[in-house]
Amino acid sequence: MAASGKLPTFRLPPLPTLRELIKLFRLQAAKQLSQNFLLDLRLTDKIVRKAGNLTNAYVYEVGPGPGGITRSILNANVAELLVVEKDTRFIPGLQMLSDAAPGKLRIVHGDVLTFKIEKAFPENLKRRWEDDPPNVHIIGNLPFNVSTPLIIKWLESVSCRDGPFTYGRTQMTLTFQKEVAERLVATKGSKQRSRLSIMAQYLCSVEHIFTIPGQAFVPKPEVDVGVVRFTPLVHPKIEQPFKLVEKVVQNAFQFRRKYCHRGLGMLFPTAQRLESTGRLLRSADIDPTLRPTQLSVLHFKNLCDVYRKMCDEDPQLFAYNFREELGKSRSKNQNKDSDREHCGL
C-alpha cells in the first residue's frame, strides 16, 4: 500500500483530568497573583482553534498554570510548544505533560515580563515584515495583574520588531478581563476608548474574538474574560518612536472627560503651555474641544508628527514631565510658607 505522505496527527495519551491534577499536586490559585484556572477543555480548545492553524507551528504559551490550554495546543499537532511559568507549583504537572509528548513541550521556569524569546525558536522561521505572519504564535490565559503591562511591552516590541517579533509579524491570542478586551478594540466615540485602544490599534489589527463567562474559571473571578487576537500591521498607522506615541496618548487621556487640549497641554512647560498647545492643535488640524475618546488614530498620527517636529526644534521638550514641574512648584511653595512662619508672618 502506497504511503499517503500525510504527517501523523499527534494526540496526547490518556492523562489525569485537570481537576485530578489540581488535587494530586494540591494546587490552589494564588489570589495575590490574580490566578484563575480554565478547566473546561472545550473552551481551551476553542481558544486554540481561534488562534489559527497550528499544524507544525512553534507556539509560546505564557502562564500555562495547570496546563489546560497547554493540552489543547499539544493536541493541535504543533511542532514545538514552549511554556514559561513563574509559579514552581505548576512545574510537576507540566512535566507530566512533557513526558506524555516527547520532544514537543519545553518548560522554562521564569517570568514572562523578562523572558527573552528572541533565540528560542529556529532561525529558519523568520519572515520579512512584509510577508505573511511566521509559523510562530503566542497564546496565553494571562493573570489579570500582568496582562496590561505585558501587552504594552509586546506592543513596544512590535514597534521595534524585536522580542517575539524578530520572527516577523507574530500573531498573539490572549485573554484579558472583558473590560480590558473592550478597551483594546474600542472605536472612536466609544466610552471604552482609552490609551490601550490607540496603542494597540496603531500597531495591530485587534479582534475581540469571544467572551468566556467568569463561572468557567476556578476560582470564579468577578468579571468575564475576553479573548483577543492581535496581528501586527505591515505598516503602523503612526510612524514615530513608541515612547513618543505613548507619551502623547497618555497625556491626551489623563483627563478623558475634559476637552483634549487640557491633557495635551501637559506636554509643555507652564510658561509656554498655552502657546505651544495652540500650535500643536492648529498644526495637527484638531478641534481643541473634542474629547480624547473622540480622537481617531489619524488624529493621533497628526499629533505625534507635529509633536515630533516640536521636539526636534527644542531637544529638551521630550524630557519634560509636568509632574516633576508640579512637584518642584509645590516644594517651592512649602519652603516659602515655612520661611513666613519662621519670620512670624
Buried (B, 14 or more C-beta within 10 A) or exposed (E): EEEEEEEEEBEBEEBEEBEEBBEEBEBEBEEEBBBBBBBBBEBBBBBBBBBBEBEEBBBBBBBBBBBBBBBBBBBBBBBBBBBBBBBEBBBEBBEBBBEBBEEBBEBBEEEBEEBEBEEBBEEEBEBEEEEEBBBBBBBBBBBBEBBBEBBBBBBBBBBEEEBBBBBBBBBBBBBBBBEBBBBBBBEBEBEBBBBBBBBBBBBBEBBBBBEBEBEBBBEEBEBBBBBBBBBBBEEBBBEBBBEBBBBBBBBBBBBBEEBBBBBBBBBBBEEEBEEBBEBBBEBBEBEBEBBBBBBBBEBBBBBBBBBBEBBEEEEEBBEBEBEEBEEEEEEEEEEEEEEEEEEEE
